[in-house]
Amino acid sequence: MTASRIVLRHFGRSLQVTRGFASNAAAEKTSLYDFHVANQGKMVNFGGFLLPVQYGDFGIAASHNHTRTQASIFDVSHMLQTYVRGTAAIDCLESISTADIAGLPHGSSTLTVFTNTKGGILDDLIITRLSDSVLYIVSNAGCRQQDMELMSEAAERFRRRGKNVDVEFLEPKDRALLAVQGPDAVKCLQEVCDYDLRYLHFMTSTKADVAGIENCRVTRCGYTGEDGVEISIPADRAVHIAETLLGSRGSSVKMAGLGARDSLRLEAGLCLYGSDIDQETTPIEANLAWLVAKRRRTEGNFPGAKIIVDQLKNGCSRRRIGIRSMGGPPARHGVEVFTKDTKEKLGSITSGCPSPTAGGNVAMGYVKESHKATGTKVQLKIREKFFPAEVAKMPFVKANYYTKPK
């Protein structure tokens, strides 16, 4: 899918986002829209949904820092939630993705990608194996129509072969999704959750009652680099759960918007689909080789497998890297990257912003394979001027995931 790019400027900072519609009139609302507006949410069109970029005068950097030090709630109800059921559910999803779903323990999740015949990334998503015959998937809003068609067509192919598989897409008007992120997130959730969250580790999922609401799905994951959860809940109870978390005893939770979510995920070295990865980019070029499971590499039975496996063995011409500026303004999407002597163009920036946590300006982008090494000196061409930078290791900020002890 293609998406137009807009730059939203608030308090001297800019947020790059992709959207699938040209006007707010065409955009959908999540079940929390009125709640956002009542709480002074500054609403923008993101992926075809009206969502808050920030709240009132609580700026993006302040919201970012609050998430890193305490906890924030993000409305991510625009994401596509899907259930795939049937005895062929695992084989069906493996036919269009690079994950080893069959090797996942029940209740475990994995990040993976849908690929095309050229090895390009159609979308990044999280698949949770709930049982031998039930999968729960969360994928990107901007790829909603494409992903629905992709999963539906895969299921139909299997049904034509006599296999049992069915796909259910959850509409935002029926099912909401809240991401509660930060070091205090789980502590605040535990006060209103009937499941002992000490036993819910990173990339695992369970059903639980939250704030008296039955059958919520709680998954320990998120896109900030911090500990936290995503909670799938009935849409008509989303405001109740958000208000309960905000008002829980000693709560340090605040609402946060797209601005903080973007800078948090960039510090964590995480890709934004449509900016850092797309259908012209392979997982190997994107430095996401770990998403291509070992068994799947051997079997080679996913779209674009031949190209991807060949790149795993023989390398590729470009690679996604992190970049730290040594001075000058932040490098935004499209900024060109040159050699230290400025004589050769190496690639370009795909995401960039000032880093509230690490300090200075950080970015990610693609450069020629020969210049991917950490510490390589480069020059960034910003508004016809060159500024020094260097290739840096990602993530820029250490991840704080709640992982299972080994």
Disulfide bonds with the S-S distance in Angstrom:
none
